[in-house]
Amino acid sequence: MSDLARKDLFVCLGIWLALEIVCFAILPVLHLGQTRSSLQGWFLLSVLMGMGGASLMAASTQLDQFFQFQQEIGRQNQMLRSLLVAIVSWLGLIGIGFPLLVGSLQVFGKVFELLKS
């Protein structure tokens, strides 16, 4: 793994961990979301998606660097390879940002519950 890919991996893991803390520790304590016991399934899914997303982000950096070293890249192949790197990156971002989705659902659920009553 290259230094840039390793750096991306650790930055993505740090961002994901911060989102995990906010969504699964701080929001339940502030009573802005569901209880911790009801979030256990979401937490386990979020751990899998976050680790996988960080790995995909590092892999996309590694793929991009690998493709840059290829000398015989035609115009069509270069566009296809760029598309592959972009798809892998976006899948990684979805995995890293999954706790943000869960936290948003919790907060909006609480807001709609308050507005309903």
C-alpha positions in Angstrom: 0.0 0.0 0.0 1.4 3.4 -0.9 1.8 6.2 1.5 -1.0 8.2 0.0 -3.4 5.3 0.2 -2.4 4.6 3.8 -3.0 8.3 4.6 -6.4 8.2 2.9 -7.3 5.0 4.9 -6.5 6.7 8.2 -8.2 10.0 7.4 -11.3 8.1 6.3 -11.3 5.9 9.4 -10.9 9.1 11.5 -13.9 10.8 9.9 -16.0 7.6 10.1 -15.1 7.2 13.8 -16.1 10.8 14.6 -19.5 10.2 12.8 -19.9 7.0 14.8 -19.3 8.8 18.1 -21.8 11.6 17.3 -24.5 9.3 15.9 -24.3 6.4 18.3 -23.0 7.9 21.5 -23.8 11.6 21.7 -27.3 11.7 20.1 -28.8 9.0 22.4 -27.3 10.7 25.4 -28.9 14.1 24.4 -32.2 12.2 23.8 -32.2 13.4 20.2 -32.3 9.8 18.9 -33.3 6.3 19.7 -31.9 4.4 22.7 -28.6 2.6 22.4 -30.2 -0.8 22.6 -32.5 -0.1 19.7 -29.6 1.1 17.6 -27.5 -2.0 18.0 -28.3 -3.5 14.6 -27.6 -0.2 12.9 -24.3 0.1 14.7 -23.1 -3.2 13.6 -24.1 -2.4 10.0 -22.4 0.9 10.3 -19.2 -0.7 11.5 -19.1 -3.0 8.5 -19.9 -0.3 6.0 -17.5 2.2 7.6 -14.5 -0.1 7.6 -15.4 -1.3 4.1 -15.8 2.3 2.9 -12.5 3.4 4.3 -10.9 0.4 2.6 -12.5 1.2 -0.7 -11.3 4.8 -0.5 -7.8 3.6 0.0 -8.2 1.1 -2.8 -9.4 3.8 -5.2 -6.3 5.9 -4.4 -4.1 2.8 -5.0 -6.0 2.0 -8.3 -5.5 5.6 -9.5 -1.8 5.5 -8.8 -1.5 2.1 -10.5 -3.3 3.4 -13.6 -1.1 6.5 -13.7 2.0 4.2 -14.1 0.5 2.5 -17.1 2.1 3.9 -20.3 -0.1 2.3 -22.9 -3.4 3.9 -22.0 -5.7 4.8 -24.9 -8.3 7.5 -24.7 -11.2 5.0 -24.3 -9.4 2.9 -21.7 -8.4 6.0 -19.7 -12.0 7.1 -19.5 -13.1 3.6 -18.4 -10.4 3.4 -15.7 -11.3 6.9 -14.4 -14.9 5.8 -14.2 -13.9 2.7 -12.2 -11.8 4.8 -9.8 -14.8 7.2 -9.4 -17.3 4.4 -8.7 -15.0 2.8 -6.1 -14.5 6.2 -4.4 -18.2 6.9 -4.3 -19.0 3.5 -2.8 -16.3 4.2 -0.2 -17.9 7.6 0.6 -21.3 6.0 1.0 -19.9 3.5 3.5 -18.1 6.2 5.5 -21.1 8.5 5.5 -23.6 5.8 6.6 -23.6 7.0 10.3 -24.6 10.4 9.0 -27.6 8.9 7.4 -28.5 7.0 10.6 -28.0 10.1 12.7 -30.1 12.2 10.3 -32.9 9.7 10.5 -32.8 9.8 14.3 -32.9 13.6 14.5 -35.7 14.0 11.9 -37.7 11.2 13.5 -37.5 13.0 16.8 -38.5 16.3 15.3 -41.5 14.8 13.5 -42.4 13.0 16.7 -42.4 16.3 18.6 -44.4 18.1 15.8 -46.9 15.3 15.7 -47.7 15.5 19.5 
